[in-house]
Structure formats: C-alpha cells, structure tokens
C-alpha cells in the first residue's frame, strides 16, 4: 500500500478559523492510500464510521469535535449536524397526530419562494386591495377615524393578568430539557427576540407555536441562524431566507434540507480530511521541531564526516559509515516533515493534546467525556480562551512540552497509515543515503592529513 500526501486548499476557509500554534502548521492535505473512500481515506476512518462511533481513539467523534473547536475553530457545523441527527430521530418517534401539525417542507416549496423585491411589494398590494374592498363599510379605517370615540364594549373580556394562583407568569422559564427529556423548555427572552427579529428580517410571518418542538427550534434559530448567534453557521443570505421561511411554516426536519446538505458537505469534504491528516501527527509541535532538528543534525554530521574522511588518507572503507548518519538523519527528517516522531511511532504512542493533559485536574468531574461543553448543542459560546488548560499549557517550558505525556494509539487503521509513512521514510532515506555514499566512495582520497 502506497501512501501519498498532496497539497489541497479547501473551497472555503472561515475568517474566524485559525490554528493552535502548538498543534498545527495550517496545511491542508489529503490522503491517498489506494482506498475507494473519498480523498483516499480508508473506509475504517470514514466520516460515517467516526460519527456512528465505529472508531477507536484518537479518531472518535470526541477527538473530531476537539479538532474543530481548538484547531480549526469551526465546531458549529459538527454541533449542528449532531443536533439535526438527533432531532430527526426524535421527530420520527412522535405520535402521528403531532407530526401532522408540522407538515413536510418539500423541495418544490423552496423553489417557488419569491425574491426579496417581490415580498416587499406583496404587503402593499394586499393593503391596497383590502382598502378598496372595505371602502364605505364599518371596517373602513378612514370612516372609523372620523366617528367619535365609542363607548367601551360591555361584553369585552379584559386581558388576562398573571397570578400566582393560576400558575401563570410572564417570567421566562428556565433553560433545560423537559421532564420526559424529549424536548427543550422555553428559552430566555433573548432567544425569542432573536428568532422574531430573524423572521422579520426574512419577511416571513411569525410561526405557529402549537407545532411540536417549536421552542427548541426557536433556540436553534437564535443560536445558529439569527444574526449575533453564539454559533452562527456560514450560510448565504438566500439559504438563510429559505430556511426561515420554511421554519415559519413547519418544524419538520425537512425544513433544514438545504442547510444540512451544505453543513454535511463541509464536514465530509473539508473538516474530515483535515482531521485525519492532523490525527496522523503523533507528536506536538515542539516535538516535531525537535525531531526535525535531530534529522538535520544527522544529515549534517554524516556529510561533514564524509568530507573529512574523504580528504584524509584513511582507508576508503571508512567512508561507508557516511550511510549510517545520512540514513538516520533523512528518515527522521522525512517522518518529522509528515508530523511523526519515529521514537513515538516505534511504541505506537502519541502525545496527549494540551486540552487532554489537564483533564483530570478539572474540579467538575474526573470523566473527560462529561466535561465536553462542545457537545452541548445550545452552548453559549465557541471560545475556549478562558479554559484553565490554556494558561497552564502556556506556562510549560519547551523541554517539558517535547517530552509530554504519551498514550497508546488504539485505532488499528491509523497505526497502519503511520506504518506506511514510516516505511516510506525508510525507503526514501535508503535511496538518498546510498546515492550520497556512493559519491563519497567514488571521490579520490585527498591525503591532506
């Protein structure tokens, strides 16, 4: 099996996406390992395998989320995708009577959506037609304005006021899941206002509140769709308008059809290949720099030794030792260029990531998986700068970073890819070292000393 790494640029790079200096160099590469999967990624490490939980560390959904959050700063796509999968499942489990309240949003409905200019003209036409129809009747606003103020209707019912006795309150309910765990309780007033503003901006009517999961959809709009959302998706104005129009009519999962297609394409064709390439690196950035330095030192030492021994009157056979220095140096440098440390690879180990190093020191829980706020669908922020591990890792000296804690790589497919890269490094080093050693052997002795 031959593994090649080719440079690829993603079709879109988020303006907010940066790289963690100690973990990535910013390159986007694809993997070609004679596999039928996209970008040559083995089927065992496919996107569907990772999402469905069919892989082992460090290629699980948790590590995928960490990569998107801490390295690419683009975790909102995966967070939204995981929510949509769960939401579709929960919606399908609803009784038919509730499902009928939220009809399916068809592709034909999306195609017949009017442009913004047409929507702006529509209310004016309706208003003019209505005014003409009610002219001269009791519903004519002009005629009603000319009449004296009428006495209050004795049969009207005054507005209902909140009372502690009837259990009604104007205060927003707390954020969280309902008692049966099937849907979310009402969010804060801020979520409702953001959703209402988004609907008004799109020129759509406010939605029906009787539909299932309407409160959850309101919070999703405020978090992922509305301007100023904590986890705003990168959607075009057209995609956003069509989505809001669909959500104003229904809460059926089909309303997200176009948006989820865009999000899934980004995950499959950009985030997933980048994640696999990043996972191949078994050492952190300081360890990679250190390994490259050792590789360069080995190459320089081999060349200097070859020059000195060639210029001397020593036996020609001593020049063959040039091969040893060049072979070690080139193989180490080649593997480090691919992000691998040959020493760690020999044990099939990898360095713990900075956010993993201090996981056990968290005061909330000793279980790392229970502390992942990034899996909270409706989290408040994408920022991680305030997390304790950031300051702690920055305080570590370079030597300690080079020899950070290690852990065994459990995923067999990932170890196979690393084995292939290691073999490539050995073959490349053998060929180059043999050629350079042959040159040194062919040069006549200098007899200078």
RODO-2510 file (C-alpha; in nm, 4 decimals, decimal comma):
residues 449
     n   res          X          Y          Z
     1     x     0,0000     0,0000     0,0000
     2     x     0,1433     0,3374    -0,1059
     3     x     0,0532     0,6494     0,0850
     4     x     0,0968     0,9909    -0,0686
     5     x     0,0151     1,3307     0,0709
     6     x    -0,0855     1,6037    -0,1717
     7     x    -0,1494     1,9694    -0,1011
     8     x    -0,5130     2,0744    -0,1209
     9     x    -0,6837     2,4005    -0,0407
    10     x    -1,0395     2,3884     0,0910
    11     x    -1,3100     2,5593    -0,1089
    12     x    -1,3923     2,7788     0,1885
    13     x    -1,1952     2,8849     0,4918
    14     x    -1,3856     3,0587     0,7690
    15     x    -1,2458     3,4028     0,8595
    16     x    -1,2522     3,3041     1,2254
    17     x    -1,0631     2,9807     1,1681
    18     x    -0,7073     2,9889     1,2994
    19     x    -0,4578     2,7313     1,4111
    20     x    -0,3347     2,6469     1,7557
    21     x     0,0341     2,7328     1,7264
    22     x     0,1493     2,4315     1,9223
    23     x    -0,0591     2,1783     1,7332
    24     x    -0,0825     2,2554     1,3607
    25     x     0,1055     2,4273     1,0824
    26     x    -0,2063     2,5246     0,8884
    27     x    -0,1541     2,2915     0,5941
    28     x    -0,4493     2,1198     0,4346
    29     x    -0,3574     1,7898     0,2800
    30     x    -0,5421     1,4858     0,1573
    31     x    -0,4507     1,1217     0,1988
    32     x    -0,4179     0,8715    -0,0815
    33     x    -0,3758     0,5142     0,0350
    34     x    -0,5205     0,3237    -0,2620
    35     x    -0,8607     0,3323    -0,0956
    36     x    -1,2011     0,3647    -0,2520
    37     x    -1,3065     0,6221     0,0073
    38     x    -1,3129     0,9994    -0,0538
    39     x    -0,9669     1,1595    -0,0654
    40     x    -0,8163     0,8123    -0,0337
    41     x    -0,9136     0,7866     0,3338
    42     x    -0,9558     0,4224     0,4400
    43     x    -1,3121     0,3058     0,4914
    44     x    -1,2298     0,2268     0,8544
    45     x    -1,1708     0,6008     0,9127
    46     x    -1,4596     0,7309     0,7017
    47     x    -1,6804     1,0147     0,8175
    48     x    -1,9766     0,7851     0,8757
    49     x    -1,7649     0,5446     1,0816
    50     x    -1,6462     0,8249     1,3080
    51     x    -1,9911     0,9764     1,3585
    52     x    -2,1526     0,6385     1,4264
    53     x    -1,8928     0,5525     1,6914
    54     x    -1,7209     0,2773     1,4919
    55     x    -1,3659     0,4017     1,5539
    56     x    -1,1238     0,3992     1,8465
    57     x    -0,9213     0,6854     1,9983
    58     x    -0,7774     0,9100     1,8771
    59     x    -1,0213     0,9054     1,5815
    60     x    -1,3563     0,9301     1,7598
    61     x    -1,6325     1,1896     1,7481
    62     x    -1,4919     1,3440     2,0641
    63     x    -1,1488     1,3982     1,9064
    64     x    -1,3182     1,5223     1,5881
    65     x    -1,5038     1,7822     1,7938
    66     x    -1,1832     1,8799     1,9736
    67     x    -1,0061     1,9293     1,6423
    68     x    -1,2815     2,1507     1,5055
    69     x    -1,3067     2,3503     1,8262
    70     x    -0,9430     2,4004     1,9214
    71     x    -0,7613     2,3763     1,5887
    72     x    -0,9947     2,4946     1,3121
    73     x    -1,2324     2,6983     1,5319
    74     x    -1,5238     2,5658     1,3268
    75     x    -1,7111     2,3323     1,5600
    76     x    -2,0546     2,4788     1,4930
    77     x    -2,1009     2,2658     1,1801
    78     x    -2,0499     1,9387     1,3661
    79     x    -2,2544     2,0590     1,6626
    80     x    -2,5447     2,1475     1,4330
    81     x    -2,5091     1,8230     1,2370
    82     x    -2,5220     1,6084     1,5506
    83     x    -2,8244     1,8012     1,6763
    84     x    -3,0052     1,7543     1,3442
    85     x    -2,9486     1,3774     1,3501
    86     x    -3,0902     1,3559     1,6999
    87     x    -3,3762     1,5922     1,6177
    88     x    -3,4799     1,3909     1,3113
    89     x    -3,4856     1,0767     1,5227
    90     x    -3,6961     1,2368     1,7961
    91     x    -3,9379     1,3854     1,5431
    92     x    -3,9875     1,0473     1,3769
    93     x    -4,0796     0,9000     1,7167
    94     x    -4,3631     1,1500     1,7715
    95     x    -4,7235     1,0296     1,7502
    96     x    -4,8828     1,0816     1,4058
    97     x    -5,1237     1,3373     1,5490
    98     x    -4,8337     1,5639     1,6465
    99     x    -4,6408     1,5044     1,3254
   100     x    -4,9411     1,6237     1,1220
   101     x    -4,9150     1,9629     1,2923
   102     x    -4,5786     2,0147     1,1189
   103     x    -4,6129     1,9209     0,7507
   104     x    -4,3118     1,8267     0,5413
   105     x    -4,1301     2,1082     0,3614
   106     x    -4,0929     1,9967     0,0008
   107     x    -3,8278     2,0966    -0,2494
   108     x    -4,0959     2,2489    -0,4712
   109     x    -4,1905     2,4915    -0,1957
   110     x    -3,8323     2,6103    -0,1717
   111     x    -3,8124     2,6660    -0,5485
   112     x    -4,1224     2,8840    -0,5637
   113     x    -4,0015     3,1220    -0,2920
   114     x    -4,0355     3,4819    -0,4068
   115     x    -3,7413     3,7208    -0,4248
   116     x    -3,6957     3,9920    -0,1664
   117     x    -3,8276     4,2600    -0,4015
   118     x    -4,1445     4,0666    -0,4696
   119     x    -4,2021     4,0122    -0,0973
   120     x    -4,1693     4,3852    -0,0340
   121     x    -4,4361     4,4616    -0,2936
   122     x    -4,6758     4,1948    -0,1745
   123     x    -4,7910     4,3630     0,1520
   124     x    -4,8574     4,6894    -0,0319
   125     x    -5,0768     4,5171    -0,2917
   126     x    -5,2714     4,3340    -0,0254
   127     x    -5,3193     4,6518     0,1744
   128     x    -5,4438     4,8472    -0,1281
   129     x    -5,6833     4,5688    -0,2256
   130     x    -5,8194     4,5457     0,1270
   131     x    -5,8683     4,9211     0,1497
   132     x    -6,0656     4,9222    -0,1744
   133     x    -6,2788     4,6291    -0,0620
   134     x    -6,3759     4,7851     0,2745
   135     x    -6,4400     5,1373     0,1436
   136     x    -6,7718     5,2674     0,2773
   137     x    -6,8186     4,9844     0,5272
   138     x    -6,7824     4,9710     0,9028
   139     x    -6,4323     4,8280     0,8504
   140     x    -6,3105     5,1314     0,6552
   141     x    -6,0260     5,2745     0,8676
   142     x    -6,0881     5,6270     0,7342
   143     x    -6,4577     5,6147     0,8198
   144     x    -6,3815     5,4707     1,1619
   145     x    -6,1356     5,7509     1,2331
   146     x    -6,3987     6,0128     1,1518
   147     x    -6,6507     5,8747     1,4045
   148     x    -6,6493     5,9945     1,7689
   149     x    -6,4841     5,7706     2,0221
   150     x    -6,7207     5,4880     2,1030
   151     x    -6,8033     5,3708     2,4492
   152     x    -6,6255     5,0600     2,5669
   153     x    -6,7883     4,7324     2,4798
   154     x    -6,9524     4,5943     2,7951
   155     x    -6,9218     4,2389     2,6630
   156     x    -6,5457     4,2507     2,6031
   157     x    -6,3141     4,0478     2,8248
   158     x    -6,0219     4,2327     2,9809
   159     x    -5,6714     4,0998     2,9172
   160     x    -5,5587     3,8239     3,1461
   161     x    -5,3055     3,9199     3,4098
   162     x    -5,0503     3,6982     3,5697
   163     x    -5,1350     3,5469     3,9012
   164     x    -4,9577     3,3283     4,1468
   165     x    -5,2755     3,1261     4,1939
   166     x    -5,3185     3,0126     3,8339
   167     x    -4,9519     2,9262     3,7852
   168     x    -4,9049     3,1777     3,5028
   169     x    -4,6064     3,4081     3,4976
   170     x    -4,4552     3,6483     3,2464
   171     x    -4,1059     3,5488     3,3546
   172     x    -3,9201     3,3233     3,1107
   173     x    -3,8875     2,9597     3,2040
   174     x    -3,5526     2,8096     3,2834
   175     x    -3,3335     2,6649     3,0152
   176     x    -3,3159     2,2877     3,0001
   177     x    -3,4903     1,9708     2,8934
   178     x    -3,8478     1,8874     2,9823
   179     x    -3,9255     1,6213     3,2401
   180     x    -3,9647     1,3494     2,9790
   181     x    -3,6425     1,4577     2,8114
   182     x    -3,7980     1,4773     2,4635
   183     x    -3,7762     1,8495     2,4000
   184     x    -3,6383     2,1714     2,5386
   185     x    -3,8190     2,4058     2,7685
   186     x    -3,8730     2,7642     2,6670
   187     x    -3,5511     2,9564     2,6349
   188     x    -3,4780     3,3040     2,7552
   189     x    -3,6472     3,6147     2,6250
   190     x    -3,3279     3,6876     2,4305
   191     x    -3,3714     3,3701     2,2251
   192     x    -3,7309     3,4572     2,1411
   193     x    -3,6404     3,8114     2,0426
   194     x    -3,3559     3,6950     1,8214
   195     x    -3,5820     3,4453     1,6472
   196     x    -3,8564     3,7036     1,5981
   197     x    -3,6061     3,9514     1,4566
   198     x    -3,4741     3,6868     1,2188
   199     x    -3,8244     3,6101     1,0916
   200     x    -3,8992     3,9807     1,0455
   201     x    -3,5719     4,0346     0,8606
   202     x    -3,6565     3,7479     0,6263
   203     x    -4,0022     3,8966     0,5659
   204     x    -4,1930     3,5938     0,6941
   205     x    -4,4816     3,5593     0,9326
   206     x    -4,4258     3,4557     1,2920
   207     x    -4,4643     3,0758     1,3240
   208     x    -4,7358     2,8699     1,4909
   209     x    -4,6440     2,7869     1,8491
   210     x    -4,8621     2,4762     1,8617
   211     x    -4,6250     2,2759     1,6438
   212     x    -4,4000     2,0162     1,8119
   213     x    -4,0508     2,1242     1,9200
   214     x    -4,1295     2,4873     1,8341
   215     x    -3,9493     2,6141     2,1458
   216     x    -3,6412     2,4099     2,0574
   217     x    -3,6442     2,5408     1,7008
   218     x    -3,6648     2,8966     1,8379
   219     x    -3,3463     2,8424     2,0352
   220     x    -3,1766     2,6779     1,7377
   221     x    -3,2579     2,9821     1,5246
   222     x    -3,1227     3,2172     1,7924
   223     x    -2,8023     3,0111     1,8271
   224     x    -2,7193     2,9067     1,4695
   225     x    -2,9214     3,1211     1,2276
   226     x    -3,0042     3,4664     1,3642
   227     x    -2,7539     3,7495     1,3486
   228     x    -2,5337     3,7552     1,6559
   229     x    -2,5898     3,3866     1,7320
   230     x    -2,3344     3,2203     1,9576
   231     x    -2,2644     2,9513     1,6965
   232     x    -2,3586     3,1214     1,3736
   233     x    -2,3464     2,8972     1,0673
   234     x    -2,1827     3,0219     0,7490
   235     x    -2,4945     3,0442     0,5313
   236     x    -2,5660     3,2597     0,2315
   237     x    -2,8466     3,5145     0,2542
   238     x    -3,0553     3,3027     0,0169
   239     x    -3,0108     2,9855     0,2235
   240     x    -3,0942     3,1755     0,5404
   241     x    -3,4092     3,3318     0,3906
   242     x    -3,5405     3,0000     0,2562
   243     x    -3,4699     2,8268     0,5885
   244     x    -3,6517     3,0915     0,7918
   245     x    -3,9457     3,0796     0,5514
   246     x    -3,9639     2,7022     0,5980
   247     x    -3,9336     2,7267     0,9777
   248     x    -4,2101     2,9856     0,9897
   249     x    -4,4419     2,7231     0,8424
   250     x    -4,3240     2,3960     0,9930
   251     x    -4,0865     2,2355     1,2395
   252     x    -4,0471     1,9250     1,0232
   253     x    -3,6806     1,8187     0,9815
   254     x    -3,7193     1,8623     0,6052
   255     x    -3,7127     2,2387     0,6629
   256     x    -3,3360     2,2055     0,7153
   257     x    -3,2859     2,0047     0,3943
   258     x    -3,0730     2,2593     0,2056
   259     x    -2,8836     2,3836     0,5106
   260     x    -2,7922     2,0393     0,6375
   261     x    -2,6680     1,9497     0,2884
   262     x    -2,4300     2,2475     0,2989
   263     x    -2,3133     2,1664     0,6518
   264     x    -2,2615     1,7974     0,5740
   265     x    -2,0664     1,8765     0,2559
   266     x    -1,8309     2,0989     0,4551
   267     x    -1,7812     1,8289     0,7177
   268     x    -1,7212     1,5482     0,4689
   269     x    -1,5021     1,7277     0,2162
   270     x    -1,3124     1,9763     0,4316
   271     x    -1,3218     1,9075     0,8044
   272     x    -1,2971     1,5280     0,7901
   273     x    -0,9888     1,5035     0,5591
   274     x    -0,8164     1,7756     0,7633
   275     x    -0,8930     1,5875     1,0836
   276     x    -0,7450     1,2607     0,9557
   277     x    -0,4303     1,4385     0,8364
   278     x    -0,3960     1,6123     1,1740
   279     x    -0,4504     1,2876     1,3650
   280     x    -0,1634     1,1167     1,1821
   281     x     0,0757     1,3511     1,3646
   282     x     0,1739     1,1637     1,6783
   283     x     0,3779     1,4440     1,8348
   284     x     0,3010     1,8010     1,9319
   285     x     0,4595     2,0961     1,7552
   286     x     0,7653     2,1276     1,9835
   287     x     0,8345     1,7532     1,9403
   288     x     0,8095     1,7859     1,5627
   289     x     1,0549     2,0765     1,5614
   290     x     1,2879     1,8797     1,7863
   291     x     1,2685     1,5760     1,5556
   292     x     1,3407     1,7911     1,2508
   293     x     1,6391     1,9358     1,4285
   294     x     1,7720     1,5866     1,5015
   295     x     1,7188     1,4900     1,1393
   296     x     1,9087     1,7921     1,0096
   297     x     2,1845     1,7320     1,2647
   298     x     2,2190     1,3699     1,1494
   299     x     2,2412     1,4736     0,7849
   300     x     2,4970     1,7481     0,8567
   301     x     2,7031     1,5130     1,0736
   302     x     2,7047     1,2473     0,8003
   303     x     2,8100     1,4943     0,5293
   304     x     3,0818     1,6538     0,7461
   305     x     3,2175     1,3114     0,8357
   306     x     3,2206     1,2124     0,4686
   307     x     3,4088     1,5233     0,3648
   308     x     3,6673     1,4889     0,6405
   309     x     3,7287     1,1190     0,5831
   310     x     3,7495     1,1717     0,2055
   311     x     4,0098     1,4466     0,2369
   312     x     4,2175     1,2308     0,4730
   313     x     4,4393     0,9377     0,3895
   314     x     4,2168     0,6908     0,5742
   315     x     4,1074     0,3665     0,4143
   316     x     3,8238     0,4102     0,1634
   317     x     3,6079     0,1641     0,3552
   318     x     3,5622     0,4100     0,6415
   319     x     3,3596     0,6299     0,4075
   320     x     3,0784     0,3736     0,4139
   321     x     2,9897     0,4974     0,7626
   322     x     2,8505     0,8100     0,5914
   323     x     2,5490     0,5978     0,5028
   324     x     2,4575     0,5442     0,8684
   325     x     2,4439     0,9122     0,9592
   326     x     2,2594     1,0078     0,6411
   327     x     2,0090     0,7232     0,6762
   328     x     1,9159     0,8130     1,0345
   329     x     1,9013     1,1842     0,9601
   330     x     1,6955     1,1635     0,6393
   331     x     1,4458     0,9120     0,7755
   332     x     1,3962     1,1172     1,0916
   333     x     1,3565     1,4385     0,8922
   334     x     1,1126     1,2806     0,6441
   335     x     0,8911     1,1418     0,9202
   336     x     0,9011     1,4717     1,1119
   337     x     0,8006     1,6565     0,7959
   338     x     0,4894     1,4377     0,7897
   339     x     0,4259     1,5246     1,1561
   340     x     0,5541     1,1986     1,3034
   341     x     0,8207     1,1212     1,5582
   342     x     0,9925     0,7885     1,4844
   343     x     1,0538     0,7251     1,8553
   344     x     0,6861     0,7639     1,9423
   345     x     0,5905     0,5599     1,6388
   346     x     0,8114     0,2743     1,7499
   347     x     0,5909     0,2392     2,0564
   348     x     0,2717     0,3337     1,8674
   349     x     0,2282     0,6219     2,1091
   350     x     0,1125     0,9796     2,0660
   351     x     0,1355     1,2909     2,2775
   352     x    -0,1683     1,3988     2,4727
   353     x    -0,3218     1,7172     2,3370
   354     x    -0,2971     2,0291     2,5570
   355     x    -0,6682     2,0121     2,6474
   356     x    -0,6279     1,6446     2,7427
   357     x    -0,3258     1,6966     2,9657
   358     x    -0,5177     1,8773     3,2368
   359     x    -0,8471     1,6905     3,2065
   360     x    -0,8099     1,5083     3,5387
   361     x    -0,7454     1,8348     3,7215
   362     x    -1,0865     1,9752     3,6379
   363     x    -1,2931     2,0360     3,9505
   364     x    -1,6244     1,9470     3,7859
   365     x    -1,5677     1,5811     3,7051
   366     x    -1,2902     1,3317     3,6546
   367     x    -1,4664     1,1919     3,3479
   368     x    -1,3339     1,3770     3,0432
   369     x    -1,6377     1,2968     2,8304
   370     x    -1,8725     1,4568     3,0842
   371     x    -1,6859     1,7859     3,0713
   372     x    -1,7131     1,8470     2,6968
   373     x    -1,9231     2,1601     2,6679
   374     x    -1,8670     2,1489     2,2924
   375     x    -2,1219     1,8654     2,2741
   376     x    -2,3851     2,0924     2,4269
   377     x    -2,5960     2,1765     2,1229
   378     x    -2,7119     2,5097     2,2599
   379     x    -2,3890     2,6236     2,4209
   380     x    -2,3397     2,9941     2,4679
   381     x    -2,0017     3,0413     2,3047
   382     x    -1,7402     2,8919     2,0745
   383     x    -1,4497     3,0483     2,2604
   384     x    -1,2123     2,8378     2,4686
   385     x    -0,9547     3,1008     2,5696
   386     x    -1,0880     3,1069     2,9246
   387     x    -1,0482     2,7336     2,9815
   388     x    -0,7930     2,6503     3,2542
   389     x    -0,5700     2,4372     3,0325
   390     x    -0,4763     2,7314     2,8073
   391     x    -0,2861     2,9211     3,0753
   392     x    -0,1425     2,6034     3,2258
   393     x    -0,0051     2,4830     2,8935
   394     x     0,1484     2,8203     2,8134
   395     x     0,3430     2,8077     3,1396
   396     x     0,5120     2,4801     3,0439
   397     x     0,8723     2,5117     2,9302
   398     x     0,9812     2,3806     2,5906
   399     x     1,1660     2,0786     2,7279
   400     x     0,8605     1,9618     2,9167
   401     x     0,6452     2,0060     2,6050
   402     x     0,8870     1,7971     2,3994
   403     x     0,8599     1,5114     2,6483
   404     x     0,4906     1,5472     2,7303
   405     x     0,2771     1,2577     2,8486
   406     x     0,2080     0,9846     2,5966
   407     x    -0,0805     0,7477     2,5327
   408     x    -0,1199     0,4385     2,3166
   409     x    -0,2894     0,4743     1,9761
   410     x    -0,5850     0,2363     1,9810
   411     x    -0,7178     0,2743     1,6258
   412     x    -0,5633    -0,0012     1,4027
   413     x    -0,6332     0,1833     1,0759
   414     x    -0,4463     0,4905     1,1978
   415     x    -0,1484     0,2800     1,3066
   416     x    -0,1451     0,1230     0,9598
   417     x    -0,1262     0,4651     0,7950
   418     x     0,1580     0,5648     1,0251
   419     x     0,3386     0,2374     0,9483
   420     x     0,3120     0,3185     0,5779
   421     x     0,4594     0,6656     0,6298
   422     x     0,7414     0,5156     0,8351
   423     x     0,8226     0,2656     0,5593
   424     x     0,8209     0,5500     0,3069
   425     x     1,0666     0,7390     0,5260
   426     x     1,2986     0,4358     0,5417
   427     x     1,2861     0,3782     0,1653
   428     x     1,3470     0,7455     0,0869
   429     x     1,6350     0,7637     0,3342
   430     x     1,7902     0,4423     0,1992
   431     x     1,7872     0,5609    -0,1629
   432     x     1,9248     0,9101    -0,0944
   433     x     2,1835     0,7842     0,1523
   434     x     2,3026     0,5157    -0,0883
   435     x     2,3485     0,7703    -0,3678
   436     x     2,5405     1,0162    -0,1500
   437     x     2,7529     0,7395    -0,0002
   438     x     2,8400     0,6139    -0,3486
   439     x     2,9538     0,9643    -0,4420
   440     x     3,1808     0,9834    -0,1394
   441     x     3,3243     0,6389    -0,2198
   442     x     3,3960     0,7400    -0,5792
   443     x     3,5869     1,0587    -0,4943
   444     x     3,9673     1,0053    -0,4792
   445     x     4,1334     1,0419    -0,1423
   446     x     4,2674     1,3887    -0,0596
   447     x     4,5666     1,2739     0,1524
   448     x     4,5638     1,6151     0,3211
   449     x     4,6301     1,4652     0,6647
***
